């Protein structure tokens, strides 16, 4: 079996003569000067493997995912320990540049076999170096990734419109944090991030963009993840927050491949990761000639693919119900593995009629999909407005709110009736925490 190979970087080009003299299955078909040339060549289907020198540029999770999506395996030539450690973190086979051509050819063949086994669902074989443990490969879009840790990922999603996705996500995270669990709240909304505003965080650093940047470089670990988080005090317990992109035009910084690596680390650190997702799930790359171009909806799709639980939040009114019906059909097509829990928010008689729960359930059974309704969240605008004004969760501002109780019931969190803070009292003291803001009681 012939294995056509492309190379990029000076040390990779130096290996070409030795590989050709072997007259074996590994054949160099193109020498590339930079990554853009290599990616273009790989996407045309001329190669099955790429030999990449680390001195040619930064090898990131995004680059690795693009090559693997084109069914091209990668072997890196790395000499220093830091570069080799990064390759381990990225799950990339690597060897030193001064390597025997025969051994390099074996590494290339093994990398191709690894990729084929991964795509077929068979566990990858170990490297010849027994000290090297193959890191989880980054799945192509549309395929789920096995979690490396025990943490649970909850994605809060819903159709367009003010359905209350952020309200639900923030308060689910707060209720779980109040129990003493280790919780991370992540704002992955690439259209209108608002978690920071909900919690009164004066943060302009976009924690999720920082975390994705580090993850893309293959050096994200638990300490660095916590450093880019903001820490919020909820009932005497810490809630870690990755704030969203501060401007809509920064959506490209939240890449799906980096999110995969970020969630892998987050699972190992936190008991639960709650993600506030954007509404869009259409495959917007179809509008581009480059099917692997950055996708604004890619972050939402990847979060839904990797989530253990998906809460589909819709507004309980004549506009929100049909929107949710259509959105669930789109979700089933875009992410077939997702099993959403339907949640109707802002439930009130004024918009539905008498006995709103019964009316909604009857309409859903008649016109909706087979997915049952999991919860009805009553409208409590006074409590929600007070919480937003104070930059707090409902369990702090309005512990007796029926909305708070209903959200806590979604995750089986015990409802503790805390004494409400006197009006006008100071409740937040801002302190710098890593690259964000820490709010303490």
Buried (B, 14 or more C-beta within 10 A) or exposed (E): EEBBBBBBBEBBBBBBEBBEEBEBBBBBBBBBEEBEBBBBBBBEEBBBBBBBBBBBBEBBBBBBBBBBBBBBBBBBBBBEEEBBBBBBBBBBBBBEBEBEBEEBBBBBBBBBBBBBBBBEEEEBEEBEEEEBEBBBBBBBBEEBBEBBBEBBBBBBBBBEBEBBBBBBBBBBBBBBBBBEBBBBBBBBBBBEBBBBBBBBBEBEBBBBBBBBBBBBBBBBBEEBBBBBBBBBBBBEBBBBBBBBBBEEEBBBBBBBBBBBBBBBBBBBBBBBBBBBBBBBBBBBBEEEEEEBEBBBBBBBBBBBBBBBBBBBBBBBBEEBBBBBBEBBEEBBEBBEEBEBBBBBBBBBEEBBEEEBBEBBBEBBEEEBBEBEBBBBBBBBEEBBEBBBEBBBBBBBBBBEBBBBBBBBBBBEBEBEEBEEBEEEEEBBEEEEBBBBBBBEE
